[in-house]
Amino acid sequence: AVLKSTLLLCARETTEISTIATRDSRSTNTPPSAIKITSSMESPGHQYQSKRQVRNAMNGLFFSVPIAYIILLGVVSFSCLSDAAILGMSRREAPNARNVVIHNKSGRRIDVFWINRSTQPISYHTNSENGEGYPYGASQGINSYIGHEFEIREMPSKKTGECLVPGKCRKGYFQVNDQEGQKVTIDKDFIVKHEDDRTKARDQADKLLLKCQEQLIDQSLDAMQLIDAITECMEHKVNETLGQREEERNFQSQLRHDMAEDLVPYACGDTEFETSTEFVNRTFHFRDIPDQAPRKFQLQVFHERPTSTIFQIQNFTRPEECEALKFFIEDGTQVPFTAVNDRTKQGKLVHTLASKFYELARIALGW
C-alpha cells in the first residue's frame, strides 16, 4: 500500500507524461531528475503504444520513486535479516565487532594486512598464519571492527618469485563498515568487491524490478494502470521471496530440532564428556550464613544468547540446605512451596536457598 501510494504521489506531483513517452536519441542527455510524469487523470486517454514507450515510462517512474525503492529494499533486507534469526545469530557483546569473509578468486595467492594508522610510520599486520597468505579459491573469515582498514596484496609465486606482472604485485583495499554479512571478493583482475546485507538486498530489489519491467513491456498502459501493474507485480514478487525465506526458516528449525534429539542424549549421557571452557566469569555475593560475611559465588558462563544461557556455579548449595530440602520432601519428588514460610530451622534454610536462587536469576538474567 505504501509503495502504491508513493508511486501515485510521484505521478500526481509532476506535470507532463509526454516527456517520457517521446524520449528518443535526441534527448538522451536529459538528466533523470528532469523527467516529469503526470497521472492519466491529467492526461486523459494517453496510452503507451510501443514497447519502447512503456520501457521509457517505467524508467521514469523508477527514477521518480526513490522512497518506494527504499521501501522495497527494506522488505528484501528484512528477509536477509530473517536468515540471521533462522540460524540463531545474535548481536555480539562488542557492538562494533564485525565478521568479514574473504573469497580469493584472483587466480593468485594473496595475503590480507590490517592497516594500523595509529603508529608512525603506519604499520601493516598480516592476518594469515605465519604470513603464508591464502591460496587461490580459499575463503577466509576474519574478525574485525567497524572502520578498520585492510590491504590485500598479491603474493609472488613460490616457483618463479614473481607476481602475475613481473616486478609489480597488485594491491587492493577495503574498510569494514557497520553492516552485517560482509563479504569481500577479489576477482581475476584483482578488483575488490565489498558486499554486505544492504548491497545484497539492493541487488535483489534490482532483480525484482527488472523482472516486473520485462513483464510489463508488452502491455499498453496509461500512467495509473502502470502504477497498479507495478504495485501488483512487486507485491507478488516480494511475497514469493518471503515465502522462500519462510520455507528456509522452517527447514532450519526442523534441522535444529532433529540435531538436538541426537546430540542432547549423547552429551548428557556421556560421563566422560569434557565440559566446555567458559568464555566469561561473573561473580556475585550473598549472605547465606547468618552473622557471617556474604559468600562469593562465581558464574562460569559457557554459552550466552538472547534466548538461552548455560553457566555453572561451584558449591552453590550447602550440605545443610540439601538436608533441609530432603526433610520437606513429601512424596519423594518435590518440596512443597509452603516450606519457605516454615518457622523451623529447616524452613529457614529452605527460605535462604530460595532467596539465593532468586539472586542468582537476577544476576544471570541481568534484572
BALOBA-1460 file (C-alpha; in Angstrom, 3 decimals):
// residues 367
<rec num="1" residu="a" x="0.000" y="0.000" z="0.000"/>
<rec num="2" residu="v" x="2.835" y="2.413" z="0.851"/>
<rec num="3" residu="l" x="4.611" y="1.505" z="-2.395"/>
<rec num="4" residu="k" x="1.467" y="2.239" z="-4.420"/>
<rec num="5" residu="s" x="0.789" y="5.480" z="-2.549"/>
<rec num="6" residu="t" x="4.342" y="6.651" z="-3.197"/>
<rec num="7" residu="l" x="4.008" y="5.888" z="-6.906"/>
<rec num="8" residu="l" x="0.716" y="7.787" z="-7.011"/>
<rec num="9" residu="l" x="2.220" y="10.741" z="-5.167"/>
<rec num="10" residu="c" x="5.168" y="10.897" z="-7.551"/>
<rec num="11" residu="a" x="2.813" y="10.706" z="-10.532"/>
<rec num="12" residu="r" x="0.446" y="13.413" z="-9.323"/>
<rec num="13" residu="e" x="3.116" y="15.913" z="-8.322"/>
<rec num="14" residu="t" x="4.511" y="16.173" z="-11.845"/>
<rec num="15" residu="t" x="3.126" y="17.714" z="-14.975"/>
<rec num="16" residu="e" x="3.933" y="16.037" z="-18.278"/>
<rec num="17" residu="i" x="3.865" y="12.359" z="-19.105"/>
<rec num="18" residu="s" x="4.625" y="13.047" z="-22.737"/>
<rec num="19" residu="t" x="8.202" y="13.903" z="-21.773"/>
<rec num="20" residu="i" x="8.802" y="10.220" z="-21.093"/>
<rec num="21" residu="a" x="6.716" y="8.867" z="-23.912"/>
<rec num="22" residu="t" x="8.629" y="10.919" z="-26.502"/>
<rec num="23" residu="r" x="12.179" y="10.426" z="-25.208"/>
<rec num="24" residu="d" x="14.478" y="9.406" z="-28.043"/>
<rec num="25" residu="s" x="18.107" y="9.590" z="-29.041"/>
<rec num="26" residu="r" x="17.880" y="13.379" z="-29.250"/>
<rec num="27" residu="s" x="17.120" y="13.712" z="-25.536"/>
<rec num="28" residu="t" x="19.409" y="11.095" z="-24.045"/>
<rec num="29" residu="n" x="21.323" y="13.789" z="-22.181"/>
<rec num="30" residu="t" x="18.276" y="14.758" z="-20.181"/>
<rec num="31" residu="p" x="19.066" y="14.016" z="-16.528"/>
<rec num="32" residu="p" x="16.647" y="11.619" z="-14.808"/>
<rec num="33" residu="s" x="15.752" y="14.270" z="-12.266"/>
<rec num="34" residu="a" x="14.356" y="16.412" z="-15.091"/>
<rec num="35" residu="i" x="11.856" y="13.779" z="-16.223"/>
<rec num="36" residu="k" x="8.279" y="14.721" z="-15.358"/>
<rec num="37" residu="i" x="5.287" y="12.431" z="-15.013"/>
<rec num="38" residu="t" x="1.565" y="13.034" z="-14.714"/>
<rec num="39" residu="s" x="-1.270" y="10.693" z="-13.937"/>
<rec num="40" residu="s" x="-3.797" y="9.623" z="-16.541"/>
<rec num="41" residu="m" x="-6.297" y="11.953" z="-14.864"/>
<rec num="42" residu="e" x="-4.185" y="14.918" z="-16.004"/>
<rec num="43" residu="s" x="-3.568" y="13.441" z="-19.437"/>
<rec num="44" residu="p" x="-6.824" y="11.577" z="-20.187"/>
<rec num="45" residu="g" x="-6.714" y="8.895" z="-22.821"/>
<rec num="46" residu="h" x="-2.922" y="8.884" z="-23.170"/>
<rec num="47" residu="q" x="-1.677" y="5.380" z="-23.971"/>
<rec num="48" residu="y" x="1.779" y="3.891" z="-24.424"/>
<rec num="49" residu="q" x="1.616" y="2.366" z="-27.868"/>
<rec num="50" residu="s" x="5.063" y="0.811" z="-28.182"/>
<rec num="51" residu="k" x="7.413" y="-1.313" z="-26.110"/>
<rec num="52" residu="r" x="9.919" y="1.483" z="-26.142"/>
<rec num="53" residu="q" x="7.397" y="3.988" z="-24.788"/>
<rec num="54" residu="v" x="6.424" y="1.623" z="-21.971"/>
<rec num="55" residu="r" x="10.051" y="0.989" z="-21.144"/>
<rec num="56" residu="n" x="10.842" y="4.701" z="-21.092"/>
<rec num="57" residu="a" x="7.797" y="5.431" z="-18.959"/>
<rec num="58" residu="m" x="8.776" y="2.745" z="-16.480"/>
<rec num="59" residu="n" x="12.314" y="4.094" z="-16.326"/>
<rec num="60" residu="g" x="10.863" y="7.479" z="-15.494"/>
<rec num="61" residu="l" x="8.715" y="6.004" z="-12.750"/>
<rec num="62" residu="f" x="11.678" y="4.201" z="-11.256"/>
<rec num="63" residu="f" x="13.744" y="7.385" z="-11.276"/>
<rec num="64" residu="s" x="10.926" y="9.213" z="-9.527"/>
<rec num="65" residu="v" x="10.281" y="6.768" z="-6.707"/>
<rec num="66" residu="p" x="13.417" y="6.562" z="-4.555"/>
<rec num="67" residu="i" x="11.212" y="6.296" z="-1.467"/>
<rec num="68" residu="a" x="9.391" y="3.323" z="-2.927"/>
<rec num="69" residu="y" x="12.715" y="1.781" z="-3.818"/>
<rec num="70" residu="i" x="13.857" y="2.183" z="-0.209"/>
<rec num="71" residu="i" x="10.626" y="0.527" z="0.961"/>
<rec num="72" residu="l" x="11.301" y="-2.406" z="-1.326"/>
<rec num="73" residu="l" x="14.902" y="-2.502" z="-0.185"/>
<rec num="74" residu="g" x="13.707" y="-2.642" z="3.418"/>
<rec num="75" residu="v" x="11.397" y="-5.559" z="2.652"/>
<rec num="76" residu="v" x="14.176" y="-7.532" z="0.985"/>
<rec num="77" residu="s" x="16.601" y="-6.554" z="3.743"/>
<rec num="78" residu="f" x="14.124" y="-7.927" z="6.265"/>
<rec num="79" residu="s" x="14.285" y="-11.288" z="4.545"/>
<rec num="80" residu="c" x="18.080" y="-11.178" z="4.810"/>
<rec num="81" residu="l" x="17.818" y="-10.358" z="8.499"/>
<rec num="82" residu="s" x="15.380" y="-13.205" z="8.979"/>
<rec num="83" residu="d" x="18.100" y="-15.534" z="7.700"/>
<rec num="84" residu="a" x="20.250" y="-14.455" z="10.620"/>
<rec num="85" residu="a" x="17.391" y="-15.140" z="13.022"/>
<rec num="86" residu="i" x="16.906" y="-18.550" z="11.434"/>
<rec num="87" residu="l" x="20.476" y="-19.523" z="12.184"/>
<rec num="88" residu="g" x="20.264" y="-18.306" z="15.781"/>
<rec num="89" residu="m" x="22.740" y="-15.494" z="15.255"/>
<rec num="90" residu="s" x="22.702" y="-12.718" z="17.817"/>
<rec num="91" residu="r" x="24.269" y="-9.343" z="18.265"/>
<rec num="92" residu="r" x="27.664" y="-9.894" z="19.789"/>
<rec num="93" residu="e" x="28.773" y="-8.387" z="23.067"/>
<rec num="94" residu="a" x="31.013" y="-5.861" z="21.231"/>
<rec num="95" residu="p" x="28.625" y="-3.677" z="19.180"/>
<rec num="96" residu="n" x="31.401" y="-2.542" z="16.829"/>
<rec num="97" residu="a" x="32.676" y="-6.052" z="16.064"/>
<rec num="98" residu="r" x="32.040" y="-7.425" z="12.578"/>
<rec num="99" residu="n" x="32.847" y="-10.642" z="10.727"/>
<rec num="100" residu="v" x="34.172" y="-10.395" z="7.180"/>
<rec num="101" residu="v" x="34.545" y="-13.354" z="4.800"/>
<rec num="102" residu="i" x="37.230" y="-13.009" z="2.124"/>
<rec num="103" residu="h" x="36.923" y="-15.021" z="-1.103"/>
<rec num="104" residu="n" x="40.087" y="-15.293" z="-3.213"/>
<rec num="105" residu="k" x="39.074" y="-15.680" z="-6.865"/>
<rec num="106" residu="s" x="42.106" y="-13.821" z="-8.200"/>
<rec num="107" residu="g" x="43.922" y="-16.876" z="-9.508"/>
<rec num="108" residu="r" x="46.900" y="-15.989" z="-7.294"/>
<rec num="109" residu="r" x="47.933" y="-16.399" z="-3.663"/>
<rec num="110" residu="i" x="47.053" y="-13.336" z="-1.582"/>
<rec num="111" residu="d" x="47.603" y="-12.001" z="1.903"/>
<rec num="112" residu="v" x="45.451" y="-9.603" z="3.938"/>
<rec num="113" residu="f" x="47.002" y="-6.933" z="6.156"/>
<rec num="114" residu="w" x="45.360" y="-4.793" z="8.806"/>
<rec num="115" residu="i" x="46.459" y="-1.174" z="8.408"/>
<rec num="116" residu="n" x="47.381" y="0.334" z="11.767"/>
<rec num="117" residu="r" x="47.348" y="4.092" z="11.295"/>
<rec num="118" residu="s" x="47.926" y="4.819" z="14.983"/>
<rec num="119" residu="t" x="51.649" y="4.166" z="14.603"/>
<rec num="120" residu="q" x="54.327" y="6.257" z="12.949"/>
<rec num="121" residu="p" x="55.125" y="5.129" z="10.375"/>
<rec num="122" residu="i" x="51.918" y="3.244" z="9.535"/>
<rec num="123" residu="s" x="52.300" y="-0.485" z="10.251"/>
<rec num="124" residu="y" x="50.778" y="-3.481" z="8.488"/>
<rec num="125" residu="h" x="49.847" y="-6.724" z="10.260"/>
<rec num="126" residu="t" x="49.144" y="-9.937" z="8.367"/>
<rec num="127" residu="n" x="46.002" y="-11.902" z="9.144"/>
<rec num="128" residu="s" x="47.318" y="-15.189" z="7.758"/>
<rec num="129" residu="e" x="49.240" y="-17.767" z="9.772"/>
<rec num="130" residu="n" x="52.991" y="-17.083" z="9.587"/>
<rec num="131" residu="g" x="52.381" y="-14.771" z="6.655"/>
<rec num="132" residu="e" x="51.686" y="-17.715" z="4.345"/>
<rec num="133" residu="g" x="48.668" y="-15.967" z="2.817"/>
<rec num="134" residu="y" x="45.610" y="-17.568" z="1.278"/>
<rec num="135" residu="p" x="45.707" y="-19.692" z="-1.893"/>
<rec num="136" residu="y" x="43.508" y="-19.220" z="-4.921"/>
<rec num="137" residu="g" x="39.977" y="-20.452" z="-4.219"/>
<rec num="138" residu="a" x="40.268" y="-20.070" z="-0.453"/>
<rec num="139" residu="s" x="37.585" y="-18.439" z="1.707"/>
<rec num="140" residu="q" x="38.758" y="-16.974" z="4.996"/>
<rec num="141" residu="g" x="36.769" y="-15.295" z="7.749"/>
<rec num="142" residu="i" x="38.320" y="-12.551" z="9.854"/>
<rec num="143" residu="n" x="37.057" y="-10.830" z="12.995"/>
<rec num="144" residu="s" x="37.400" y="-7.074" z="12.918"/>
<rec num="145" residu="y" x="35.756" y="-3.811" z="13.916"/>
<rec num="146" residu="i" x="33.881" y="-1.014" z="12.164"/>
<rec num="147" residu="g" x="36.297" y="1.399" z="10.497"/>
<rec num="148" residu="h" x="39.250" y="-0.975" z="10.315"/>
<rec num="149" residu="e" x="41.106" y="-0.801" z="7.009"/>
<rec num="150" residu="f" x="42.750" y="-3.691" z="5.200"/>
<rec num="151" residu="e" x="45.200" y="-4.009" z="2.328"/>
<rec num="152" residu="i" x="45.054" y="-7.078" z="0.093"/>
<rec num="153" residu="r" x="48.332" y="-7.975" z="-1.600"/>
<rec num="154" residu="e" x="49.129" y="-10.354" z="-4.411"/>
<rec num="155" residu="m" x="51.901" y="-12.704" z="-3.302"/>
<rec num="156" residu="p" x="54.770" y="-13.783" z="-5.594"/>
<rec num="157" residu="s" x="54.721" y="-17.331" z="-6.949"/>
<rec num="158" residu="k" x="56.811" y="-19.735" z="-4.869"/>
<rec num="159" residu="k" x="58.228" y="-21.180" z="-8.089"/>
<rec num="160" residu="t" x="59.146" y="-18.027" z="-10.001"/>
<rec num="161" residu="g" x="59.321" y="-15.485" z="-7.193"/>
<rec num="162" residu="e" x="57.288" y="-13.133" z="-9.392"/>
<rec num="163" residu="c" x="53.714" y="-11.873" z="-9.407"/>
<rec num="164" residu="l" x="51.480" y="-12.127" z="-12.474"/>
<rec num="165" residu="v" x="53.062" y="-8.941" z="-13.790"/>
<rec num="166" residu="p" x="56.826" y="-9.269" z="-13.154"/>
<rec num="167" residu="g" x="58.110" y="-6.610" z="-10.811"/>
<rec num="168" residu="k" x="54.621" y="-5.428" z="-9.854"/>
<rec num="169" residu="c" x="52.441" y="-7.145" z="-7.260"/>
<rec num="170" residu="r" x="48.883" y="-5.862" z="-7.276"/>
<rec num="171" residu="k" x="47.079" y="-4.442" z="-4.241"/>
<rec num="172" residu="g" x="43.515" y="-3.772" z="-3.180"/>
<rec num="173" residu="y" x="41.809" y="-2.156" z="-0.200"/>
<rec num="174" residu="f" x="38.598" y="-2.360" z="1.791"/>
<rec num="175" residu="q" x="37.224" y="-0.894" z="5.011"/>
<rec num="176" residu="v" x="34.898" y="-2.668" z="7.431"/>
<rec num="177" residu="n" x="31.525" y="-0.911" z="7.559"/>
<rec num="178" residu="d" x="28.656" y="-1.099" z="10.048"/>
<rec num="179" residu="q" x="26.640" y="-3.692" z="8.118"/>
<rec num="180" residu="e" x="26.301" y="-7.408" z="8.840"/>
<rec num="181" residu="g" x="27.059" y="-10.214" z="6.400"/>
<rec num="182" residu="q" x="30.123" y="-8.571" z="4.876"/>
<rec num="183" residu="k" x="31.876" y="-10.388" z="2.045"/>
<rec num="184" residu="v" x="34.984" y="-9.312" z="0.142"/>
<rec num="185" residu="t" x="35.752" y="-10.940" z="-3.220"/>
<rec num="186" residu="i" x="38.977" y="-10.478" z="-5.213"/>
<rec num="187" residu="d" x="38.451" y="-11.318" z="-8.882"/>
<rec num="188" residu="k" x="40.978" y="-12.268" z="-11.602"/>
<rec num="189" residu="d" x="41.599" y="-8.584" z="-12.404"/>
<rec num="190" residu="f" x="42.344" y="-8.036" z="-8.707"/>
<rec num="191" residu="i" x="39.282" y="-5.852" z="-8.331"/>
<rec num="192" residu="v" x="37.986" y="-5.898" z="-4.769"/>
<rec num="193" residu="k" x="34.207" y="-6.206" z="-4.441"/>
<rec num="194" residu="h" x="32.881" y="-5.437" z="-0.962"/>
<rec num="195" residu="e" x="29.335" y="-6.633" z="-0.291"/>
<rec num="196" residu="d" x="27.095" y="-6.668" z="2.766"/>
<rec num="197" residu="d" x="23.453" y="-7.264" z="3.665"/>
<rec num="198" residu="r" x="22.494" y="-3.843" z="2.324"/>
<rec num="199" residu="t" x="24.136" y="-4.272" z="-1.089"/>
<rec num="200" residu="k" x="22.770" y="-7.806" z="-1.385"/>
<rec num="201" residu="a" x="19.280" y="-6.521" z="-0.659"/>
<rec num="202" residu="r" x="19.720" y="-3.746" z="-3.224"/>
<rec num="203" residu="d" x="20.766" y="-6.288" z="-5.841"/>
<rec num="204" residu="q" x="17.722" y="-8.414" z="-5.068"/>
<rec num="205" residu="a" x="15.499" y="-5.341" z="-5.339"/>
<rec num="206" residu="d" x="17.014" y="-4.502" z="-8.738"/>
<rec num="207" residu="k" x="16.311" y="-8.016" z="-9.965"/>
<rec num="208" residu="l" x="12.694" y="-7.867" z="-8.821"/>
<rec num="209" residu="l" x="12.168" y="-4.507" z="-10.521"/>
<rec num="210" residu="l" x="13.769" y="-5.780" z="-13.718"/>
<rec num="211" residu="k" x="11.517" y="-8.844" z="-13.797"/>
<rec num="212" residu="c" x="8.432" y="-6.669" z="-13.394"/>
<rec num="213" residu="q" x="9.679" y="-4.311" z="-16.088"/>
<rec num="214" residu="e" x="10.148" y="-7.181" z="-18.534"/>
<rec num="215" residu="q" x="6.661" y="-8.495" z="-17.815"/>
<rec num="216" residu="l" x="5.011" y="-5.122" z="-18.497"/>
<rec num="217" residu="i" x="6.853" y="-4.121" z="-21.675"/>
<rec num="218" residu="d" x="4.321" y="-5.793" z="-23.982"/>
<rec num="219" residu="q" x="1.325" y="-4.082" z="-22.378"/>
<rec num="220" residu="s" x="-0.302" y="-0.787" z="-23.399"/>
<rec num="221" residu="l" x="-0.987" y="1.040" z="-20.155"/>
<rec num="222" residu="d" x="-1.678" y="4.584" z="-19.086"/>
<rec num="223" residu="a" x="0.071" y="6.046" z="-16.051"/>
<rec num="224" residu="m" x="-2.438" y="4.868" z="-13.442"/>
<rec num="225" residu="q" x="-2.656" y="1.393" z="-14.935"/>
<rec num="226" residu="l" x="1.124" y="1.210" z="-14.994"/>
<rec num="227" residu="i" x="1.260" y="2.127" z="-11.306"/>
<rec num="228" residu="d" x="-1.286" y="-0.576" z="-10.454"/>
<rec num="229" residu="a" x="0.595" y="-3.121" z="-12.556"/>
<rec num="230" residu="i" x="3.930" y="-2.322" z="-10.924"/>
<rec num="231" residu="t" x="2.375" y="-2.497" z="-7.468"/>
<rec num="232" residu="e" x="0.730" y="-5.828" z="-8.133"/>
<rec num="233" residu="c" x="3.863" y="-7.287" z="-9.703"/>
<rec num="234" residu="m" x="6.119" y="-6.139" z="-6.842"/>
<rec num="235" residu="e" x="3.649" y="-7.417" z="-4.243"/>
<rec num="236" residu="h" x="3.686" y="-10.826" z="-5.890"/>
<rec num="237" residu="k" x="7.493" y="-10.919" z="-6.190"/>
<rec num="238" residu="v" x="8.102" y="-9.819" z="-2.595"/>
<rec num="239" residu="n" x="5.575" y="-12.335" z="-1.240"/>
<rec num="240" residu="e" x="7.250" y="-15.003" z="-3.305"/>
<rec num="241" residu="t" x="10.637" y="-14.073" z="-1.813"/>
<rec num="242" residu="l" x="9.273" y="-14.041" z="1.732"/>
<rec num="243" residu="g" x="7.655" y="-17.412" z="1.113"/>
<rec num="244" residu="q" x="11.031" y="-18.851" z="0.169"/>
<rec num="245" residu="r" x="12.543" y="-17.378" z="3.342"/>
<rec num="246" residu="e" x="9.758" y="-18.900" z="5.437"/>
<rec num="247" residu="e" x="10.366" y="-22.284" z="3.837"/>
<rec num="248" residu="e" x="14.077" y="-22.000" z="4.655"/>
<rec num="249" residu="r" x="13.297" y="-20.958" z="8.225"/>
<rec num="250" residu="n" x="11.058" y="-23.980" z="8.734"/>
<rec num="251" residu="f" x="13.751" y="-26.240" z="7.333"/>
<rec num="252" residu="q" x="16.404" y="-24.774" z="9.648"/>
<rec num="253" residu="s" x="14.078" y="-25.069" z="12.635"/>
<rec num="254" residu="q" x="13.363" y="-28.717" z="11.920"/>
<rec num="255" residu="l" x="17.071" y="-29.366" z="11.355"/>
<rec num="256" residu="r" x="17.980" y="-27.904" z="14.756"/>
<rec num="257" residu="h" x="15.226" y="-29.933" z="16.400"/>
<rec num="258" residu="d" x="16.448" y="-33.157" z="14.798"/>
<rec num="259" residu="m" x="20.051" y="-32.411" z="15.757"/>
<rec num="260" residu="a" x="19.062" y="-31.713" z="19.355"/>
<rec num="261" residu="e" x="17.277" y="-35.058" z="19.632"/>
<rec num="262" residu="d" x="20.510" y="-36.805" z="18.666"/>
<rec num="263" residu="l" x="23.076" y="-34.600" z="20.409"/>
<rec num="264" residu="v" x="21.460" y="-33.888" z="23.774"/>
<rec num="265" residu="p" x="21.205" y="-37.539" z="24.891"/>
<rec num="266" residu="y" x="24.760" y="-38.117" z="23.719"/>
<rec num="267" residu="a" x="26.211" y="-35.112" z="25.559"/>
<rec num="268" residu="c" x="24.210" y="-35.681" z="28.740"/>
<rec num="269" residu="g" x="24.685" y="-39.455" z="28.793"/>
<rec num="270" residu="d" x="28.471" y="-39.444" z="28.359"/>
<rec num="271" residu="t" x="30.010" y="-39.158" z="31.834"/>
<rec num="272" residu="e" x="33.455" y="-38.722" z="30.252"/>
<rec num="273" residu="f" x="32.309" y="-35.803" z="28.120"/>
<rec num="274" residu="e" x="34.551" y="-32.805" z="28.871"/>
<rec num="275" residu="t" x="32.916" y="-29.563" z="29.937"/>
<rec num="276" residu="s" x="33.427" y="-26.619" z="27.622"/>
<rec num="277" residu="t" x="35.780" y="-23.836" z="28.643"/>
<rec num="278" residu="e" x="33.946" y="-20.814" z="29.998"/>
<rec num="279" residu="f" x="34.303" y="-17.642" z="27.957"/>
<rec num="280" residu="v" x="33.424" y="-15.266" z="30.791"/>
<rec num="281" residu="n" x="33.289" y="-15.393" z="34.592"/>
<rec num="282" residu="r" x="30.945" y="-13.304" z="36.726"/>
<rec num="283" residu="t" x="30.767" y="-13.038" z="40.498"/>
<rec num="284" residu="f" x="28.062" y="-12.131" z="42.983"/>
<rec num="285" residu="h" x="27.846" y="-12.120" z="46.784"/>
<rec num="286" residu="f" x="25.128" y="-13.498" z="49.008"/>
<rec num="287" residu="r" x="24.853" y="-13.953" z="52.787"/>
<rec num="288" residu="d" x="23.511" y="-17.475" z="53.190"/>
<rec num="289" residu="i" x="25.017" y="-17.991" z="56.650"/>
<rec num="290" residu="p" x="23.637" y="-15.719" z="59.394"/>
<rec num="291" residu="d" x="26.099" y="-13.470" z="61.264"/>
<rec num="292" residu="q" x="28.819" y="-14.134" z="58.660"/>
<rec num="293" residu="a" x="30.143" y="-12.108" z="55.752"/>
<rec num="294" residu="p" x="28.454" y="-12.710" z="52.367"/>
<rec num="295" residu="r" x="29.916" y="-15.590" z="50.414"/>
<rec num="296" residu="k" x="31.402" y="-15.067" z="46.960"/>
<rec num="297" residu="f" x="29.940" y="-17.093" z="44.081"/>
<rec num="298" residu="q" x="31.421" y="-17.374" z="40.602"/>
<rec num="299" residu="l" x="29.337" y="-17.915" z="37.472"/>
<rec num="300" residu="q" x="31.256" y="-19.766" z="34.762"/>
<rec num="301" residu="v" x="29.371" y="-18.881" z="31.560"/>
<rec num="302" residu="f" x="29.753" y="-21.408" z="28.717"/>
<rec num="303" residu="h" x="27.025" y="-20.186" z="26.372"/>
<rec num="304" residu="e" x="25.065" y="-16.943" z="26.225"/>
<rec num="305" residu="r" x="22.457" y="-15.897" z="23.703"/>
<rec num="306" residu="p" x="19.304" y="-13.755" z="23.957"/>
<rec num="307" residu="t" x="17.176" y="-16.883" z="24.277"/>
<rec num="308" residu="s" x="19.462" y="-19.233" z="26.225"/>
<rec num="309" residu="t" x="22.303" y="-19.211" z="28.747"/>
<rec num="310" residu="i" x="24.399" y="-22.054" z="30.139"/>
<rec num="311" residu="f" x="26.556" y="-21.497" z="33.214"/>
<rec num="312" residu="q" x="27.914" y="-23.359" z="36.210"/>
<rec num="313" residu="i" x="28.398" y="-22.407" z="39.880"/>
<rec num="314" residu="q" x="30.589" y="-24.421" z="42.190"/>
<rec num="315" residu="n" x="29.347" y="-25.118" z="45.755"/>
<rec num="316" residu="f" x="26.156" y="-23.128" z="45.304"/>
<rec num="317" residu="t" x="24.152" y="-25.192" z="47.805"/>
<rec num="318" residu="r" x="25.483" y="-26.049" z="51.258"/>
<rec num="319" residu="p" x="25.063" y="-29.612" z="52.653"/>
<rec num="320" residu="e" x="22.658" y="-28.451" z="55.395"/>
<rec num="321" residu="e" x="20.457" y="-26.808" z="52.755"/>
<rec num="322" residu="c" x="20.282" y="-30.100" z="50.874"/>
<rec num="323" residu="e" x="19.296" y="-31.899" z="54.080"/>
<rec num="324" residu="a" x="16.581" y="-29.296" z="54.686"/>
<rec num="325" residu="l" x="15.145" y="-29.984" z="51.243"/>
<rec num="326" residu="k" x="15.079" y="-33.708" z="51.944"/>
<rec num="327" residu="f" x="13.286" y="-33.013" z="55.228"/>
<rec num="328" residu="f" x="10.339" y="-31.392" z="53.400"/>
<rec num="329" residu="i" x="10.036" y="-33.859" z="50.518"/>
<rec num="330" residu="e" x="6.579" y="-35.420" z="50.822"/>
<rec num="331" residu="d" x="6.273" y="-37.949" z="48.050"/>
<rec num="332" residu="g" x="9.926" y="-38.290" z="47.074"/>
<rec num="333" residu="t" x="9.665" y="-35.902" z="44.140"/>
<rec num="334" residu="q" x="9.148" y="-32.302" z="45.264"/>
<rec num="335" residu="v" x="9.343" y="-29.825" z="48.125"/>
<rec num="336" residu="p" x="6.043" y="-28.036" z="48.909"/>
<rec num="337" residu="f" x="6.032" y="-24.284" z="48.370"/>
<rec num="338" residu="t" x="4.853" y="-23.742" z="51.950"/>
<rec num="339" residu="a" x="8.289" y="-24.860" z="53.163"/>
<rec num="340" residu="v" x="9.752" y="-21.379" z="52.558"/>
<rec num="341" residu="n" x="7.441" y="-19.953" z="55.225"/>
<rec num="342" residu="d" x="8.036" y="-22.693" z="57.773"/>
<rec num="343" residu="r" x="9.405" y="-21.346" z="61.090"/>
<rec num="344" residu="t" x="11.564" y="-24.367" z="61.815"/>
<rec num="345" residu="k" x="15.325" y="-24.495" z="61.286"/>
<rec num="346" residu="q" x="14.816" y="-26.459" z="58.084"/>
<rec num="347" residu="g" x="12.237" y="-23.944" z="56.867"/>
<rec num="348" residu="k" x="14.651" y="-21.043" z="57.371"/>
<rec num="349" residu="l" x="17.313" y="-22.899" z="55.383"/>
<rec num="350" residu="v" x="14.866" y="-23.502" z="52.510"/>
<rec num="351" residu="h" x="13.846" y="-19.817" z="52.623"/>
<rec num="352" residu="t" x="17.505" y="-18.780" z="52.411"/>
<rec num="353" residu="l" x="18.087" y="-21.155" z="49.496"/>
<rec num="354" residu="a" x="15.043" y="-19.765" z="47.657"/>
<rec num="355" residu="s" x="16.326" y="-16.226" z="48.133"/>
<rec num="356" residu="k" x="19.720" y="-17.301" z="46.858"/>
<rec num="357" residu="f" x="18.150" y="-18.764" z="43.718"/>
<rec num="358" residu="y" x="16.271" y="-15.514" z="43.167"/>
<rec num="359" residu="e" x="19.512" y="-13.524" z="43.442"/>
<rec num="360" residu="l" x="21.184" y="-15.939" z="41.030"/>
<rec num="361" residu="a" x="18.397" y="-15.464" z="38.495"/>
<rec num="362" residu="r" x="18.609" y="-11.696" z="38.862"/>
<rec num="363" residu="i" x="22.374" y="-11.701" z="38.235"/>
<rec num="364" residu="a" x="22.313" y="-14.277" z="35.444"/>
<rec num="365" residu="l" x="19.450" y="-12.639" z="33.549"/>
<rec num="366" residu="g" x="20.552" y="-9.065" z="34.180"/>
<rec num="367" residu="w" x="17.399" y="-7.972" z="36.016"/>
